[in-house]
Amino acid sequence: MMPPKAKFIEESYQIEEVNRMVSEFQEKGYTILRNVFERESVKEFKKQLEELMYFNGNAYTIPDNTPHYIHGALAPRGRQLLPHLLSHSEAKPMPSIHTTIIVIETDEARGYAPEWHKDRQPDGMPGKEYHYPDDVFLAFYFEDIDENHGPTQIIPGSHRDVNMKPNTDAPVESIILNMEDALLIDQRAWHRGVSRKAPGTRFVIVYGMYAMPQHYGSTFQMPRMQMHHWMNAKTTKDRVYFGGPFAPPTQETINAFQEEFDNCEFLHNISFPKLS
């Protein structure tokens, strides 16, 4: 399998640019990360996605065992921003991926567009004082987005002002960005899709990240009895309570774990601490 051809810009943003993007994110509910990739390499990456896409019986997607599935989440400039958007603590939290969303729309589905919605609610926000989000979403479009390409629209500021709603005089912005850019969005804000007019296949890959409370650099093996409750949980509530966002292993995933372990020299030479 060919490795992903989208090449990252490795150089970090200057602190002034970081501060500007954090301020914009807090004020508007989104910010655009410019030049996350080398522009020309994104065109080749999109061709790879077109070769990988398949219909799973419900929607188009790409295999989750390809490096292209997780590639955007590895972007250094994306990872640079995430801790600043999740907390103002000096000991910044460690972001953790909890969701990966693959959206692929062919010409046949060009008219689809989600209506105004919020994926999160502004809990504990009386008035306009800023509260940090529980999670943020990092999105990649892999093409230049203008009004013909069905941009995401947002009511800026609606993540912190519950009086700003659709179908009022609240301002609406179309989020315009280039193929080499990425979007960070606070899903407490009202947002919607717009029908695509331009021909061609739309690819959007979105990663949801939240802040882990354990942020001092240690990771632990899951205690055996917690593992027992996780693997024997019969409800989603219990599975999440004991194991976080991921389901217990099946025989298929146990085999995949074994394959990854066999190929990972690092894990052969390290032991992780246990919570005891």
C-alpha positions as CSV (number, residue, x, y, z in Angstrom):
1,M,0.0,0.0,0.0
2,M,1.3,3.4,-0.9
3,P,1.9,5.7,2.1
4,P,-0.2,8.9,2.3
5,K,1.1,11.5,-0.2
6,A,-0.1,14.6,1.7
7,K,3.0,16.2,3.2
8,F,2.9,18.1,6.4
9,I,4.3,21.5,7.1
10,E,6.5,20.6,10.0
11,E,7.4,24.1,11.1
12,S,5.3,25.2,14.1
13,Y,3.1,28.3,14.1
14,Q,4.6,31.4,15.7
15,I,3.2,32.1,19.1
16,E,1.5,35.3,17.8
17,E,-0.4,33.2,15.2
18,V,-1.3,30.7,17.9
19,N,-2.7,33.4,20.1
20,R,-4.7,34.9,17.1
21,M,-6.2,31.5,16.2
22,V,-7.1,30.7,19.8
23,S,-8.8,34.1,20.2
24,E,-10.7,33.7,17.0
25,F,-11.8,30.2,18.0
26,Q,-13.1,31.5,21.3
27,E,-14.8,34.5,19.8
28,K,-16.4,32.9,16.6
29,G,-16.5,29.2,17.4
30,Y,-14.1,28.2,14.7
31,T,-10.7,29.0,13.2
32,I,-8.8,28.0,10.1
33,L,-5.4,26.5,10.3
34,R,-3.5,27.7,7.3
35,N,-0.9,25.7,5.4
36,V,-1.1,22.4,7.4
37,F,0.0,20.5,4.3
38,E,2.1,21.3,1.3
39,R,-0.5,22.3,-1.3
40,E,0.5,20.2,-4.3
41,S,0.8,17.1,-2.2
42,V,-2.9,17.3,-1.2
43,K,-4.0,16.8,-4.9
44,E,-2.1,13.5,-4.9
45,F,-3.6,12.5,-1.6
46,K,-7.1,13.1,-2.8
47,K,-6.4,10.8,-5.8
48,Q,-5.4,8.2,-3.2
49,L,-8.7,8.6,-1.4
50,E,-10.6,8.1,-4.7
51,E,-8.8,4.8,-5.2
52,L,-9.5,3.7,-1.6
53,M,-13.1,4.6,-1.3
54,Y,-15.7,1.9,-1.3
55,F,-19.4,1.5,-0.5
56,N,-20.1,-0.4,2.7
57,G,-23.8,-1.0,2.1
58,N,-24.8,2.3,3.8
59,A,-22.3,5.0,2.7
60,Y,-19.0,5.5,1.0
61,T,-15.9,5.3,3.3
62,I,-12.3,4.2,3.3
63,P,-10.8,1.2,5.1
64,D,-9.8,1.9,8.7
65,N,-6.6,-0.1,8.4
66,T,-5.1,2.3,5.9
67,P,-2.7,5.1,7.1
68,H,-4.8,7.5,5.1
69,Y,-7.7,7.1,7.7
70,I,-5.7,8.7,10.5
71,H,-3.3,10.8,8.5
72,G,-4.9,14.2,9.1
73,A,-4.8,13.7,12.9
74,L,-1.0,13.4,12.7
75,A,-0.6,16.9,11.4
76,P,1.9,18.8,13.6
77,R,0.2,22.1,13.2
78,G,-3.2,20.6,14.2
79,R,-1.7,19.0,17.3
80,Q,0.1,22.2,18.2
81,L,-3.3,24.1,18.6
82,L,-5.4,21.5,20.3
83,P,-4.2,21.8,23.9
84,H,-4.7,25.6,23.8
85,L,-8.3,25.2,22.7
86,L,-9.3,22.7,25.4
87,S,-7.9,24.4,28.5
88,H,-6.2,27.5,29.8
89,S,-4.3,25.5,32.4
90,E,-0.5,25.9,32.5
91,A,-0.2,22.1,32.6
92,K,-2.0,21.7,29.3
93,P,-4.2,18.6,28.9
94,M,-3.3,15.8,26.4
95,P,-5.9,15.7,23.6
96,S,-7.3,12.2,22.8
97,I,-9.1,11.1,19.7
98,H,-12.6,9.9,20.5
99,T,-14.2,10.0,17.0
100,T,-13.3,9.7,13.4
101,I,-16.0,10.7,10.8
102,I,-15.5,10.0,7.1
103,V,-17.9,11.9,4.8
104,I,-17.7,11.0,1.1
105,E,-20.3,12.4,-1.3
106,T,-20.4,11.5,-5.0
107,D,-22.1,13.5,-7.7
108,E,-25.2,11.5,-7.2
109,A,-25.6,12.8,-3.7
110,R,-24.6,16.3,-4.4
111,G,-27.9,17.8,-3.2
112,Y,-27.4,16.6,0.4
113,A,-26.8,19.2,3.1
114,P,-27.4,18.9,6.9
115,E,-29.7,21.6,8.3
116,W,-28.9,24.0,11.2
117,H,-27.9,22.0,14.2
118,K,-25.6,21.9,17.3
119,D,-23.7,18.7,18.1
120,R,-23.0,20.0,21.6
121,Q,-24.9,22.2,24.0
122,P,-23.4,25.1,26.0
123,D,-23.9,23.5,29.4
124,G,-23.2,25.8,32.3
125,M,-23.0,29.0,30.3
126,P,-25.2,31.7,31.8
127,G,-24.7,34.6,29.5
128,K,-21.6,35.3,27.4
129,E,-18.7,34.4,29.7
130,Y,-16.4,32.0,27.8
131,H,-16.3,28.3,28.9
132,Y,-13.9,25.9,27.3
133,P,-15.5,23.1,25.2
134,D,-15.5,19.5,26.3
135,D,-14.2,18.5,22.9
136,V,-13.2,20.1,19.6
137,F,-13.4,18.8,16.0
138,L,-10.5,19.0,13.4
139,A,-11.7,18.8,9.8
140,F,-10.0,18.4,6.5
141,Y,-11.6,19.0,3.1
142,F,-8.7,18.2,0.7
143,E,-9.9,20.8,-1.9
144,D,-10.4,24.5,-2.2
145,I,-13.7,25.3,-0.6
146,D,-15.8,28.2,-2.0
147,E,-19.5,28.8,-2.2
148,N,-19.8,26.3,-5.1
149,H,-18.2,23.5,-3.1
150,G,-20.8,23.4,-0.3
151,P,-19.0,25.2,2.5
152,T,-19.9,24.7,6.2
153,Q,-21.9,27.7,7.4
154,I,-21.8,28.9,11.0
155,I,-23.4,31.5,13.2
156,P,-20.3,32.9,14.8
157,G,-20.5,33.4,18.5
158,S,-23.5,31.2,19.0
159,H,-21.4,28.8,21.0
160,R,-21.3,31.3,23.8
161,D,-24.5,33.3,23.3
162,V,-27.6,31.1,23.5
163,N,-29.7,34.0,22.1
164,M,-28.0,33.7,18.7
165,K,-30.1,31.3,16.7
166,P,-31.0,30.4,13.1
167,N,-33.8,32.2,11.4
168,T,-33.1,35.4,13.3
169,D,-30.9,38.4,12.5
170,A,-27.8,36.6,13.7
171,P,-25.0,36.8,11.2
172,V,-24.0,33.8,9.1
173,E,-20.5,33.1,7.8
174,S,-19.5,30.6,5.1
175,I,-16.2,28.9,6.1
176,I,-13.9,29.3,3.1
177,L,-10.6,27.5,3.1
178,N,-7.9,26.0,0.8
179,M,-7.1,22.4,0.3
180,E,-3.9,22.7,2.3
181,D,-5.8,24.1,5.3
182,A,-7.7,22.6,8.2
183,L,-10.7,23.7,10.2
184,L,-11.1,23.6,14.0
185,I,-14.7,24.0,15.1
186,D,-16.6,24.2,18.3
187,Q,-19.7,22.1,17.9
188,R,-21.6,24.1,20.5
189,A,-22.1,26.7,17.7
190,W,-25.0,26.6,15.3
191,H,-23.7,25.3,11.9
192,R,-25.0,23.6,8.8
193,G,-23.9,22.2,5.4
194,V,-24.6,23.8,2.0
195,S,-25.5,21.8,-1.1
196,R,-22.5,21.3,-3.3
197,K,-22.8,22.6,-6.9
198,A,-19.3,21.8,-8.2
199,P,-18.8,18.4,-9.8
200,G,-16.6,15.8,-8.3
201,T,-16.4,13.8,-5.1
202,R,-16.4,15.5,-1.7
203,F,-14.1,14.1,0.9
204,V,-14.3,15.4,4.5
205,I,-12.4,13.7,7.3
206,V,-13.2,14.9,10.8
207,Y,-11.5,14.0,14.1
208,G,-13.1,14.6,17.5
209,M,-10.7,15.3,20.4
210,Y,-11.3,15.7,24.1
211,A,-8.9,16.5,26.9
212,M,-7.8,13.7,29.1
213,P,-7.8,14.7,32.8
214,Q,-4.6,12.7,33.3
215,H,-2.2,15.1,31.7
216,Y,1.2,14.7,33.4
217,G,2.6,12.3,30.8
218,S,1.8,8.8,32.3
219,T,-0.3,6.1,30.8
220,F,-1.4,3.0,32.6
221,Q,-2.5,-0.5,31.9
222,M,-6.3,-0.9,32.5
223,P,-6.8,-2.7,35.9
224,R,-7.9,-6.3,35.4
225,M,-11.2,-5.9,37.2
226,Q,-12.1,-2.8,35.2
227,M,-11.2,-4.7,32.1
228,H,-13.6,-7.5,33.3
229,H,-16.5,-5.0,33.6
230,W,-15.7,-3.3,30.3
231,M,-15.6,-6.6,28.4
232,N,-18.8,-7.9,30.1
233,A,-20.8,-4.7,29.8
234,K,-24.2,-5.2,28.3
235,T,-25.1,-1.5,27.8
236,T,-23.5,1.4,26.0
237,K,-23.5,3.4,29.3
238,D,-21.5,0.7,31.0
239,R,-19.1,0.2,28.1
240,V,-18.3,4.0,28.1
241,Y,-18.1,4.1,31.9
242,F,-15.4,1.5,32.1
243,G,-13.7,1.8,28.7
244,G,-14.2,5.3,27.3
245,P,-15.3,5.7,23.7
246,F,-14.1,2.4,22.3
247,A,-15.8,-1.0,22.4
248,P,-14.3,-4.1,24.0
249,P,-12.3,-6.3,21.7
250,T,-13.8,-9.0,19.5
251,Q,-11.9,-12.0,18.1
252,E,-11.2,-9.9,15.0
253,T,-9.7,-7.0,17.0
254,I,-7.8,-9.4,19.2
255,N,-6.1,-10.8,16.1
256,A,-5.4,-7.2,14.9
257,F,-3.9,-6.3,18.3
258,Q,-1.7,-9.4,18.1
259,E,-0.6,-8.5,14.6
260,E,0.3,-4.9,15.6
261,F,2.1,-6.2,18.7
262,D,4.2,-8.6,16.7
263,N,5.2,-5.8,14.4
264,C,5.9,-3.2,17.1
265,E,9.5,-3.5,18.4
266,F,8.8,-0.7,20.9
267,L,6.2,-2.7,22.8
268,H,8.5,-5.7,23.1
269,N,10.9,-3.6,25.1
270,I,8.7,-1.6,27.5
271,S,6.4,-2.2,30.4
272,F,3.7,0.3,31.4
273,P,2.8,1.0,35.0
274,K,-0.4,-0.4,36.5
275,L,-2.9,1.4,38.6
276,S,-2.8,-0.3,42.0
